[in-house]
Amino acid sequence: MRLELNKRAVGILRRVLRDPAAYGVSVTEYGGGVTVVDAGVKALGGLRVGLEVVKVCMGGLGDAYLTSTDVGGYAFPLVNVVTDHPAVASLAAQAAYPVEGVDLIVSGPGRALLRAPRDVYDYLGLEGEDVGEAVFVIQSGSLPSRDVVGRLKEVVGRDVHLYLVVTPLRSVAGVTQVAGRVVESVIVRLRLLGYDVRRVIHAYGTCPVPPVGEGGRAPLPDDMINYLGVAHLWVRDGSEELPRVLKDVVVTSTPTYGECFYDLLEAAGWDFRRVKGFPNTFSIARVVVNDLASGEVFDVGRLHLGVVRRCFPRYVKL
């Protein structure tokens, strides 16, 4: 199967590049066929570019937009994500993986050039992409050094023009694009539980966007996905396996239920791969599944506002 993930993502990114001032980004040509898009490190960034980064991360196979929600008196902007290719968008593009030989963790469709990891692309039946342009998204509080970019270019191939979009976690664009991983979170969780996520045909997810602060204990979007994220899935299954697996999908089944992600990251030296229980730390609050084969609907989980209150102590109602 060939879905041209990079071609779709580059088309989305070009909208941003045509009017960087409107999206609050700055664009730097590193030379040698590398363009770095600063979406919140030194540039302002913002909500609009955060939503575009969600679409880019999904290889153009999803849409993202903002609405609002009120949860127990807490008012939040709400990222809405829609895709008709949830397994491919999540596993082959949006999920973050380290690049072998480069001290860098990337997400986005550029991974298709590396087929990283290979077993994922084989599982999804995806061919490698032979393209002239590719997009990676990097979550970082600093722009990549020319040395790191050069090594990435060597791994990808000199004939490919790379676009590197950088969003810091502590930025409006950064928390927006991470909240936009709500569908990815449930797809990855299902696969870890051994479920064949190729049976998931459509997906819609919502996740509140947390506030942003520069100092002290900060709220993180991972908490929002774990404790307030909701996913609706349409699957073609018809087996007795589905309801059994779904009971273990939600956050109450994880080893870190009730803990705040900031505390987990701090204890792990700010390396999410060393977080207690990784990768089973990442989950979702509630999942509603429509089995297209049987017509049944399964609803598991609930919102956990009490945990969110502990994670966000600086939310003050006047």
Helices and strands as residue ranges (DSSP letters): H 5-18, H 20-23, E 26-29, E 34-38, H 47-57, E 62-71, E 74-83, H 86-87, I 88-94, E 97-98, E 105-106, H 111-114, H 118-124, E 133-139, H 146-156, E 161-167, H 172-179, H 182-192, G 197-199, E 200-208, H 221-228, E 230-235, H 241-246, G 251-253, H 261-267, G 272-274, E 286-291, E 297-301, H 305-311
